[in-house]
């Protein structure tokens, strides 16, 4: 492989893995809160139906 191809591959891999690491850090600091289950639409959370 040409040196330019190796450099481009390293840049691309760094960008992909860096974005993955950044998204994991962000998700650990700001976790998603679970949605409440509202069956009857009264604004109060209900228990989900059994499956």
MOPAC internal coordinates of N, CA, C and O (Angstrom, degrees):
PM7 1SCF
backbone

  N    0.0000 0     0.00 0     0.00 0    0    0    0
  C    1.4513 1     0.00 0     0.00 0    1    0    0
  C    1.5220 1   109.19 1     0.00 0    2    1    0
  O    1.2310 1   122.38 1   -32.48 1    3    2    1
  N    1.3002 1   113.05 1   147.52 1    3    2    1
  C    1.4605 1   119.08 1   176.95 1    5    3    2
  C    1.5338 1   109.97 1   -71.03 1    6    5    3
  O    1.2310 1   120.54 1   -27.29 1    7    6    5
  N    1.3013 1   116.57 1   152.71 1    7    6    5
  C    1.4719 1   118.92 1   176.69 1    9    7    6
  C    1.5318 1   112.97 1   -59.89 1   10    9    7
  O    1.2310 1   120.04 1   146.17 1   11   10    9
  N    1.3236 1   117.54 1   -33.83 1   11   10    9
  C    1.4673 1   119.44 1   178.73 1   13   11   10
  C    1.5317 1   111.24 1   -66.86 1   14   13   11
  O    1.2310 1   120.53 1   144.66 1   15   14   13
  N    1.3355 1   116.60 1   -35.34 1   15   14   13
  C    1.4660 1   119.77 1   177.76 1   17   15   14
  C    1.5244 1   110.91 1   -68.28 1   18   17   15
  O    1.2310 1   120.01 1   141.39 1   19   18   17
  N    1.3077 1   117.59 1   -38.61 1   19   18   17
  C    1.4621 1   121.71 1   178.21 1   21   19   18
  C    1.5331 1   109.90 1   -65.15 1   22   21   19
  O    1.2310 1   120.58 1   137.71 1   23   22   21
  N    1.3202 1   116.49 1   -42.29 1   23   22   21
  C    1.4644 1   120.11 1   179.13 1   25   23   22
  C    1.5241 1   110.59 1   -64.03 1   26   25   23
  O    1.2310 1   120.04 1   136.77 1   27   26   25
  N    1.3234 1   117.54 1   -43.23 1   27   26   25
  C    1.4621 1   120.95 1   178.81 1   29   27   26
  C    1.5294 1   110.96 1   -64.89 1   30   29   27
  O    1.2310 1   120.13 1   141.76 1   31   30   29
  N    1.3342 1   117.36 1   -38.24 1   31   30   29
  C    1.4578 1   120.92 1   177.91 1   33   31   30
  C    1.5286 1   110.47 1   -64.59 1   34   33   31
  O    1.2310 1   120.08 1   137.77 1   35   34   33
  N    1.3169 1   117.46 1   -42.23 1   35   34   33
  C    1.4632 1   121.31 1   179.30 1   37   35   34
  C    1.5232 1   110.17 1   -64.53 1   38   37   35
  O    1.2310 1   120.29 1   138.94 1   39   38   37
  N    1.3267 1   117.05 1   -41.06 1   39   38   37
  C    1.4679 1   120.63 1   178.51 1   41   39   38
  C    1.5292 1   110.44 1   -64.48 1   42   41   39
  O    1.2310 1   120.46 1   135.78 1   43   42   41
  N    1.3210 1   116.72 1   -44.22 1   43   42   41
  C    1.4637 1   120.41 1  -178.90 1   45   43   42
  C    1.5262 1   110.94 1   -65.04 1   46   45   43
  O    1.2310 1   120.16 1   135.74 1   47   46   45
  N    1.3265 1   117.31 1   -44.26 1   47   46   45
  C    1.4656 1   120.31 1   178.95 1   49   47   46
  C    1.5241 1   110.86 1   -65.11 1   50   49   47
  O    1.2310 1   120.27 1   140.28 1   51   50   49
  N    1.3102 1   117.09 1   -39.72 1   51   50   49
  C    1.4628 1   120.06 1   177.82 1   53   51   50
  C    1.5127 1   112.10 1   -63.98 1   54   53   51
  O    1.2310 1   120.62 1   142.09 1   55   54   53
  N    1.3308 1   116.42 1   -37.91 1   55   54   53
  C    1.4539 1   120.21 1   178.95 1   57   55   54
  C    1.5251 1   110.91 1   -66.66 1   58   57   55
  O    1.2310 1   120.31 1   135.23 1   59   58   57
  N    1.3331 1   117.02 1   -44.77 1   59   58   57
  C    1.4660 1   120.56 1  -178.49 1   61   59   58
  C    1.5287 1   110.61 1   -66.42 1   62   61   59
  O    1.2310 1   120.32 1   129.43 1   63   62   61
  N    1.3282 1   116.99 1   -50.57 1   63   62   61
  C    1.4673 1   120.09 1  -177.44 1   65   63   62
  C    1.5245 1   111.09 1   -69.40 1   66   65   63
  O    1.2310 1   120.09 1   146.79 1   67   66   65
  N    1.3207 1   117.43 1   -33.21 1   67   66   65
  C    1.4555 1   120.46 1   177.01 1   69   67   66
  C    1.5205 1   112.00 1   -66.18 1   70   69   67
  O    1.2310 1   120.67 1   139.32 1   71   70   69
  N    1.3245 1   116.33 1   -40.68 1   71   70   69
  C    1.4604 1   119.97 1   177.49 1   73   71   70
  C    1.5220 1   110.89 1   -66.61 1   74   73   71
  O    1.2310 1   120.10 1   142.12 1   75   74   73
  N    1.3209 1   117.42 1   -37.88 1   75   74   73
  C    1.4630 1   120.78 1   177.09 1   77   75   74
  C    1.5257 1   110.51 1   -63.63 1   78   77   75
  O    1.2310 1   120.35 1   134.50 1   79   78   77
  N    1.3122 1   116.93 1   -45.50 1   79   78   77
  C    1.4652 1   120.71 1   179.09 1   81   79   78
  C    1.5287 1   110.87 1   -63.49 1   82   81   79
  O    1.2310 1   120.09 1   138.40 1   83   82   81
  N    1.3223 1   117.42 1   -41.60 1   83   82   81
  C    1.4630 1   120.52 1   179.32 1   85   83   82
  C    1.5241 1   111.43 1   -64.75 1   86   85   83
  O    1.2310 1   120.22 1   140.72 1   87   86   85
  N    1.3180 1   117.18 1   -39.28 1   87   86   85
  C    1.4593 1   119.59 1   179.62 1   89   87   86
  C    1.5260 1   111.21 1   -69.27 1   90   89   87
  O    1.2310 1   119.89 1   144.10 1   91   90   89
  N    1.3204 1   117.82 1   -35.90 1   91   90   89
  C    1.4628 1   120.57 1   177.18 1   93   91   90
  C    1.5272 1   111.32 1   -67.10 1   94   93   91
  O    1.2310 1   120.24 1   139.26 1   95   94   93
  N    1.3155 1   117.15 1   -40.74 1   95   94   93
  C    1.4677 1   120.72 1   177.67 1   97   95   94
  C    1.5235 1   109.85 1   -63.93 1   98   97   95
  O    1.2310 1   120.32 1   136.61 1   99   98   97
  N    1.3331 1   117.00 1   -43.39 1   99   98   97
  C    1.4592 1   120.65 1   179.60 1  101   99   98
  C    1.5248 1   110.74 1   -63.72 1  102  101   99
  O    1.2310 1   120.05 1   138.92 1  103  102  101
  N    1.3350 1   117.52 1   -41.08 1  103  102  101
  C    1.4630 1   121.12 1  -179.10 1  105  103  102
  C    1.5273 1   111.23 1   -67.64 1  106  105  103
  O    1.2310 1   120.03 1   145.65 1  107  106  105
  N    1.3262 1   117.54 1   -34.35 1  107  106  105
  C    1.4718 1   119.89 1   177.65 1  109  107  106
  C    1.5223 1   111.20 1   -69.23 1  110  109  107
  O    1.2310 1   119.95 1   145.50 1  111  110  109
  N    1.3328 1   117.69 1   -34.50 1  111  110  109
  C    1.4595 1   120.90 1  -179.88 1  113  111  110
  C    1.5255 1   112.02 1   -80.66 1  114  113  111
  O    1.2310 1   119.99 1   150.75 1  115  114  113
  N    1.3178 1   117.63 1   -29.25 1  115  114  113
  C    1.4674 1   122.66 1  -178.02 1  117  115  114
  C    1.5290 1   109.02 1  -129.81 1  118  117  115
  O    1.2310 1   119.43 1  -105.10 1  119  118  117
  N    1.3377 1   118.70 1    74.90 1  119  118  117
  C    1.4698 1   119.52 1  -178.54 1  121  119  118
  C    1.5218 1   111.80 1   -68.46 1  122  121  119
  O    1.2310 1   121.15 1   -28.63 1  123  122  121
  N    1.2995 1   115.41 1   151.37 1  123  122  121
  C    1.4588 1   120.38 1   178.13 1  125  123  122
  C    1.5190 1   109.08 1   -74.81 1  126  125  123
  O    1.2310 1   121.03 1   -44.33 1  127  126  125
  N    1.3278 1   115.63 1   135.67 1  127  126  125
  C    1.4469 1   119.71 1   177.16 1  129  127  126
  C    1.5268 1   108.42 1   -88.19 1  130  129  127
  O    1.2310 1   120.29 1   -40.14 1  131  130  129
  N    1.3387 1   117.06 1   139.86 1  131  130  129
  C    1.4761 1   118.23 1  -179.42 1  133  131  130
  C    1.5238 1   110.88 1   -67.31 1  134  133  131
  O    1.2310 1   121.50 1   -36.03 1  135  134  133
  N    1.3008 1   114.73 1   143.97 1  135  134  133
  C    1.4602 1   120.08 1   177.16 1  137  135  134
  C    1.5235 1   109.49 1   -72.27 1  138  137  135
  O    1.2310 1   120.81 1   -33.29 1  139  138  137
  N    1.3233 1   116.05 1   146.71 1  139  138  137
  C    1.4588 1   119.37 1   175.77 1  141  139  138
  C    1.5188 1   108.69 1   -82.41 1  142  141  139
  O    1.2310 1   121.10 1   -27.42 1  143  142  141
  N    1.2812 1   115.50 1   152.58 1  143  142  141
  C    1.4550 1   121.93 1  -177.85 1  145  143  142
  C    1.5201 1   107.84 1  -101.32 1  146  145  143
  O    1.2310 1   120.07 1   -68.75 1  147  146  145
  N    1.3208 1   117.47 1   111.25 1  147  146  145
  C    1.4577 1   122.65 1  -176.82 1  149  147  146
  C    1.5183 1   108.90 1  -119.42 1  150  149  147
  O    1.2310 1   120.60 1   -77.61 1  151  150  149
  N    1.3498 1   116.46 1   102.39 1  151  150  149
  C    1.4554 1   120.87 1  -175.79 1  153  151  150
  C    1.5219 1   111.81 1   -81.92 1  154  153  151
  O    1.2310 1   120.63 1   133.05 1  155  154  153
  N    1.3175 1   116.41 1   -46.95 1  155  154  153
  C    1.4462 1   118.81 1  -171.91 1  157  155  154
  C    1.5297 1   113.81 1   -91.72 1  158  157  155
  O    1.2310 1   119.35 1   178.60 1  159  158  157
  N    1.3193 1   118.84 1    -1.40 1  159  158  157
  C    1.4480 1   121.91 1   174.76 1  161  159  158
  C    1.5086 1   115.22 1    76.13 1  162  161  159
  O    1.2310 1   119.88 1  -160.68 1  163  162  161
  N    1.3281 1   117.83 1    19.32 1  163  162  161
  C    1.4638 1   119.16 1  -179.64 1  165  163  162
  C    1.5258 1   112.96 1   -88.42 1  166  165  163
  O    1.2310 1   119.74 1  -179.56 1  167  166  165
  N    1.3074 1   118.10 1     0.44 1  167  166  165
  C    1.4545 1   121.68 1   178.50 1  169  167  166
  C    1.5115 1   114.27 1    89.91 1  170  169  167
  O    1.2310 1   120.23 1   173.42 1  171  170  169
  N    1.3291 1   117.16 1    -6.58 1  171  170  169
  C    1.4661 1   121.12 1   178.76 1  173  171  170
  C    1.5206 1   108.73 1  -100.45 1  174  173  171
  O    1.2310 1   119.87 1   -40.74 1  175  174  173
  N    1.3332 1   117.85 1   139.26 1  175  174  173
  C    1.4638 1   119.31 1  -179.99 1  177  175  174
  C    1.5333 1   110.93 1   -68.67 1  178  177  175
  O    1.2310 1   121.28 1   -44.71 1  179  178  177
  N    1.3168 1   115.15 1   135.29 1  179  178  177
  C    1.4562 1   121.69 1   177.73 1  181  179  178
  C    1.5251 1   108.76 1  -109.93 1  182  181  179
  O    1.2310 1   120.74 1   -14.21 1  183  182  181
  N    1.3072 1   116.19 1   165.79 1  183  182  181
  C    1.4616 1   119.86 1   175.91 1  185  183  182
  C    1.5186 1   108.46 1   -79.30 1  186  185  183
  O    1.2310 1   120.26 1   -37.97 1  187  186  185
  N    1.3197 1   117.12 1   142.03 1  187  186  185
  C    1.4718 1   118.65 1   179.77 1  189  187  186
  C    1.5269 1   110.80 1   -69.20 1  190  189  187
  O    1.2310 1   120.22 1   -27.40 1  191  190  189
  N    1.3186 1   117.18 1   152.60 1  191  190  189
  C    1.4538 1   119.50 1   179.52 1  193  191  190
  C    1.5299 1   110.61 1   -68.03 1  194  193  191
  O    1.2310 1   121.25 1   -31.04 1  195  194  193
  N    1.3061 1   115.21 1   148.96 1  195  194  193
  C    1.4665 1   118.62 1   178.93 1  197  195  194
  C    1.5227 1   108.95 1   -74.63 1  198  197  195
  O    1.2310 1   121.18 1   -33.77 1  199  198  197
  N    1.3199 1   115.35 1   146.23 1  199  198  197
  C    1.4648 1   119.26 1  -178.45 1  201  199  198
  C    1.4867 1   111.09 1  -106.82 1  202  201  199
  O    1.2310 1   120.10 1   180.00 1  203  202  201

